[in-house]
Amino acid sequence: MHERRGPCSRATPSAVCVELHEIEINRFYETWRRFLASATPLPETDDPSYQSADHLGGHVFRAARGYLTWIGECVKRPVTGLDADTDSVSIARKGRPFVDAVLAAWRRELALLEDLELAPGTYKSRWGQDYNIEQMLEHAVVHPMRHRSSSSD
């Protein structure tokens, strides 16, 4: 079982981000499930991730996998064995099993990062912005928080 650490723990920065990411993905998942049940419309936007609640959920869950695999590529430890589906709606409909597999991989793969792997080197993200590993971990923590606010009832 995953051990919970307090804020004063001597955990590594990557382990802290892995734990925070798991908390935020689970918060998003629960909010998203309530939002689905409510049948409330999403805010109007041109963002394709907001075409439907399934698009939004799939976007957040696929992104969690994407941050993980991007970091694995950057540190030369590719992450394998995850569902490679890229369709947001399909991913959303897989729900909890998809999310649980991604979170387990986060714990297995990213908690092992060494401090020297976190910075200072930067890598081009899949959307073209430069990040070091620590910045991408932090981005991954905030991503579900940002989208949770859009789907809260």
N, C-alpha and C positions, 0 to 999 in steps of 0.2 A: 504494500500500500504506500502511496505517496505521502511522505512526511511533511507536515505543515511546519513552516518556520516562522518565527516572529520577526519583526522589523529589525531587531538588534542581532539577528543571527550572523554568524560568520560565513554565510553562504557566499558563493561566488556571484559576481554581477550577472552572469548568464543564468545561473540557477534562480536568482531572484526574478529575472525577466520571464523565465519559463513558468514560474509559479504565478506571476501576475497575469501573464497571457492566458493561462488556464482559467483563472478566476474570471477574467473579462470575457473570454469566449463562452464560458458557462452562463454568465450573466446575460450576454447577448442571446444565447440560445433560449433561455427561459423567457426573456422579453419577447423574442421573435415568436415563440410558440403561442404566447398569450395574444400577440398581435394577430397571428393567423386566425385564431379562434374568434377574434372580435370582428373580423371582416371590415375593419376600418381601412379606408383608402390611404395609400402612401402620399406624401407631399408631391405636388406637381414639380417635375424637373425634367431636364433633357438627359440626365444621367441614366444610361441603360441599366444600371444596377437597380434602379427604382421602377422598372416596368411592372413588377409585381412583388408581392411578399416573398415568393419563391426565388425570384431573381436576386433579391436582396440577401436572403439567407444563404443561398448558394455562393454569392459573391464573397461574403464574409468567410464562409467555411473554406472555399477554394483559396482565398488569399492566405488563410492560416497555413494551409499546405504549401502555398507558393513561397511564403517567407522562409519556411523550414527548408525547402529544397534549394532555394537560392543561397541560403547560408551554407548548406552542405556543399554546394558547388564551389563557393568562394574559398572554403577552407579545405578543399580537395578531399572531402569525405561525403561522396554522393549519398543521398537518402533514397533508399529503394523500398519496394514492398508496399507502397501506398496506392490506393485507388487513383488511377490516372485520369478519371473522368474530368472533362473540362466544361461540360454543360451545367450552368448555374442551377437551372430548374431541376435537372436530374440529381445533382449533388444535394440540393435542398431536400428533395424527397427521400434521399437516403438517410437524412436526419442524424439522429444520435449515433448510430454505428459509424458513420463517416467521421463525425466530430471526435468520437472517442478514439478512433484509430489515429487521427492526426495528433490529438493531444498526447497519446501514448508515445508517438514518434518524437514529439517535442521533448518529452521527458527523457527518452532514451538517447536522442542524438544531441540536443542542444545544451543540456545541463552539463555535458562533458567538455564544453568549450574552455580552452585555456585563456587566461587574461591576455596573453600576447596575441591571441587570435582576434580579440575584440576591436583593437585599434592599433596603430593609426592608419593602416592601409585602407583605401577606399576602393569600392567596386561599383560598377554601373548597375543600377537596379533595372529590372525588366521594363520599367517605364522611363528610363533614361536619366534618372537623377543619381548622383554619387552618394553612397552611404558607406560608413564603416560597419562592421558587424554589430557593434553595440547600438549604433543608431538604428539599424534595421530591427533589432530586437525591440527597442523602445517604440518604433513605428508600429510594429506588430501588436504591441500591448494596447496602443491607443486606437488602432483601427476598429476593433469591435465596439469600443466605447463611443466613437463618433457615430457609428451606424445604429447603435442601440438607442440613441436619443431620437432618431428618426422613426423608430418603430415602437416607441413606448406609447401606451394608451392613456 
